[in-house]
Amino acid sequence: MYSDSKIAGLLLGIGSVLCVLGIITAEALYPGYSTSENYISDLGVGPSALIFNSSVFLLGVLAVSGVYFIQKAFSFKFFSVLAAIAGIGAMGVGLFPEDAGMIHVVFSLLTFLFAGISAIASYRLEKPPLSYLSIILGTMSLAALVLFASGIYLGLGKGGMERMIAYPALLWMVGFSGHLMSDNRNTRTSEK
């Protein structure tokens, strides 16, 4: 049976890769969509809504499930709470698309904010150089969130700046999942 750490890594890896591929596919199937001028969440109300919303919702479900196994493996409650909130936020983004109004904005903020903080907090579960990269990616995501909220897009457009929030967090999750899957420590397993 796989260790709790490996199961967590697999769940986070599937969720993050599925989400990235879902965004790319939804963009390609949305006529006239601009990664610079359209919000990522515009994909949730357009012709590719089913692809986008389901991939973001599944990211959240798999992230929350992965957090359960991370907590079992490492007993790091601070990180687990942060990452669970980010996962719940992603589920909310998938369930309440952009046209749902303020509830979508709240879930988007939870996802973006807590994913960036989770990336930074994960350094305690990693070794260098991944721990350094996690801090950098989390900081990039949070800095982009502040710029985005301030209306400062650095020439990238609102969609481009929003991607500077989301993509560093998703890239962190891919790297972190690989780290968890390669963990060779003797952790508890979930066999019964």
C-alpha positions as CSV (number, residue, x, y, z in Angstrom):
1,M,0.0,0.0,0.0
2,Y,1.2,3.5,-0.7
3,S,2.2,5.8,2.1
4,D,-0.1,8.7,3.0
5,S,2.5,11.1,1.5
6,K,2.5,9.3,-1.8
7,I,-1.3,9.3,-1.9
8,A,-1.4,13.0,-1.1
9,G,1.1,13.7,-3.9
10,L,-0.9,11.7,-6.4
11,L,-4.1,13.5,-5.5
12,L,-2.5,17.0,-5.7
13,G,-0.7,16.0,-8.9
14,I,-3.8,14.8,-10.7
15,G,-5.8,17.9,-9.5
16,S,-3.3,20.5,-10.5
17,V,-2.5,19.0,-13.9
18,L,-6.2,18.4,-14.6
19,C,-6.9,22.1,-13.8
20,V,-4.1,23.4,-16.0
21,L,-5.2,21.2,-18.9
22,G,-8.8,22.2,-18.3
23,I,-7.9,25.9,-18.5
24,I,-5.9,25.4,-21.7
25,T,-8.7,23.4,-23.3
26,A,-11.4,25.8,-22.2
27,E,-9.4,28.7,-23.7
28,A,-9.0,26.9,-27.0
29,L,-12.7,26.1,-27.2
30,Y,-13.9,29.6,-26.4
31,P,-14.2,31.7,-29.6
32,G,-12.5,35.1,-29.3
33,Y,-11.2,34.5,-25.8
34,S,-8.1,36.6,-24.9
35,T,-5.8,35.4,-22.1
36,S,-4.8,39.1,-21.7
37,E,-8.3,40.7,-21.7
38,N,-10.5,38.0,-20.3
39,Y,-10.6,36.8,-16.7
40,I,-9.9,33.2,-16.1
41,S,-13.4,32.8,-14.7
42,D,-14.9,34.0,-18.0
43,L,-14.3,30.5,-19.0
44,G,-16.8,29.3,-16.4
45,V,-19.8,31.1,-18.1
46,G,-18.9,30.7,-21.8
47,P,-19.1,27.9,-24.3
48,S,-16.4,25.9,-22.4
49,A,-18.1,26.3,-19.0
50,L,-18.5,22.6,-18.3
51,I,-14.8,21.9,-18.9
52,F,-13.6,24.8,-16.8
53,N,-16.0,24.5,-13.9
54,S,-15.6,20.8,-13.6
55,S,-11.7,21.0,-13.7
56,V,-11.6,23.7,-11.0
57,F,-14.1,21.9,-8.8
58,L,-12.1,18.6,-9.2
59,L,-8.9,20.5,-8.3
60,G,-10.6,21.5,-5.1
61,V,-11.9,18.1,-4.2
62,L,-8.6,16.4,-4.9
63,A,-6.7,19.1,-3.0
64,V,-8.9,18.7,0.1
65,S,-8.6,14.9,-0.2
66,G,-4.8,15.3,-0.5
67,V,-4.7,17.5,2.6
68,Y,-6.3,14.7,4.6
69,F,-3.4,12.5,3.7
70,I,-0.8,15.2,4.2
71,Q,-2.1,15.8,7.7
72,K,-1.9,12.0,8.4
73,A,1.6,11.9,7.1
74,F,3.1,15.0,8.6
75,S,0.7,16.3,11.4
76,F,1.3,19.9,10.2
77,K,-2.1,21.4,11.0
78,F,-1.1,25.0,10.0
79,F,-0.3,23.9,6.5
80,S,-3.3,21.5,6.3
81,V,-5.8,24.3,7.3
82,L,-4.3,26.7,4.7
83,A,-4.4,24.2,1.9
84,A,-7.9,22.9,2.8
85,I,-9.2,26.5,2.6
86,A,-7.6,26.9,-0.8
87,G,-9.2,23.6,-1.9
88,I,-12.6,24.6,-0.6
89,G,-12.2,27.9,-2.5
90,A,-11.5,26.1,-5.7
91,M,-14.6,23.9,-5.2
92,G,-16.6,27.1,-4.7
93,V,-15.2,28.6,-7.9
94,G,-16.3,25.6,-9.8
95,L,-19.8,25.5,-8.2
96,F,-20.4,29.2,-8.4
97,P,-19.3,30.6,-11.7
98,E,-18.5,34.2,-12.4
99,D,-22.2,35.1,-13.0
100,A,-23.1,34.0,-9.5
101,G,-21.9,37.4,-8.3
102,M,-20.2,38.1,-5.0
103,I,-20.0,34.5,-3.8
104,H,-17.8,33.7,-6.8
105,V,-15.5,36.6,-5.9
106,V,-15.2,35.4,-2.3
107,F,-14.3,31.8,-3.4
108,S,-11.8,33.1,-5.9
109,L,-10.1,35.3,-3.3
110,L,-10.0,32.3,-0.9
111,T,-8.4,30.1,-3.6
112,F,-5.8,32.7,-4.7
113,L,-4.9,33.9,-1.2
114,F,-4.6,30.6,0.5
115,A,-2.9,28.8,-2.4
116,G,-0.1,31.4,-2.3
117,I,0.2,31.2,1.5
118,S,0.1,27.4,1.3
119,A,3.0,27.4,-1.2
120,I,5.1,29.5,1.2
121,A,4.1,27.3,4.3
122,S,5.0,24.1,2.5
123,Y,8.7,24.9,2.8
124,R,8.6,23.1,6.1
125,L,7.7,19.9,4.4
126,E,10.3,20.2,1.7
127,K,14.1,20.3,1.3
128,P,16.1,22.8,-0.7
129,P,16.0,23.8,-3.5
130,L,12.2,22.9,-3.7
131,S,11.6,24.7,-0.4
132,Y,13.1,27.9,-1.8
133,L,11.2,27.6,-5.1
134,S,7.9,27.1,-3.1
135,I,8.5,30.3,-1.2
136,I,9.3,32.2,-4.5
137,L,6.2,30.8,-6.3
138,G,3.9,31.6,-3.3
139,T,5.4,35.1,-3.0
140,M,4.9,35.7,-6.7
141,S,1.3,34.6,-6.5
142,L,0.6,36.8,-3.5
143,A,2.4,39.8,-5.1
144,A,0.4,39.4,-8.3
145,L,-2.8,39.2,-6.2
146,V,-2.0,42.6,-4.6
147,L,-1.2,44.1,-8.0
148,F,-4.4,42.6,-9.5
149,A,-6.5,43.9,-6.6
150,S,-4.9,47.4,-7.1
151,G,-5.7,47.4,-10.8
152,I,-2.0,47.3,-11.7
153,Y,-1.6,44.8,-14.6
154,L,2.0,45.6,-15.7
155,G,0.9,45.6,-19.4
156,L,-0.4,42.0,-19.1
157,G,-4.1,43.0,-19.1
158,K,-6.4,41.8,-16.3
159,G,-6.4,38.2,-17.6
160,G,-2.7,38.1,-17.8
161,M,-2.2,39.5,-14.3
162,E,-4.8,37.0,-13.0
163,R,-2.8,34.2,-14.5
164,M,0.3,35.5,-12.6
165,I,-1.7,34.7,-9.5
166,A,-3.0,31.3,-10.5
167,Y,-0.1,29.8,-12.5
168,P,2.6,30.1,-9.9
169,A,0.3,28.4,-7.3
170,L,-0.6,25.6,-9.8
171,L,3.1,25.1,-10.7
172,W,4.0,24.9,-7.0
173,M,1.3,22.3,-6.6
174,V,2.7,20.2,-9.4
175,G,6.2,20.4,-7.9
176,F,5.0,19.7,-4.4
177,S,3.0,16.7,-5.5
178,G,6.1,15.2,-7.1
179,H,8.0,15.8,-3.9
180,L,5.3,14.0,-1.9
181,M,5.2,11.1,-4.3
182,S,8.9,10.6,-4.1
183,D,8.9,10.7,-0.3
184,N,10.7,7.6,0.9
185,R,10.2,8.1,4.6
186,N,8.3,5.3,6.4
187,T,5.0,7.1,6.9
188,R,1.7,5.5,8.0
189,T,-0.4,3.9,5.3
190,S,-4.1,4.0,4.8
191,E,-4.6,0.3,4.5
192,K,-7.3,-1.4,6.6
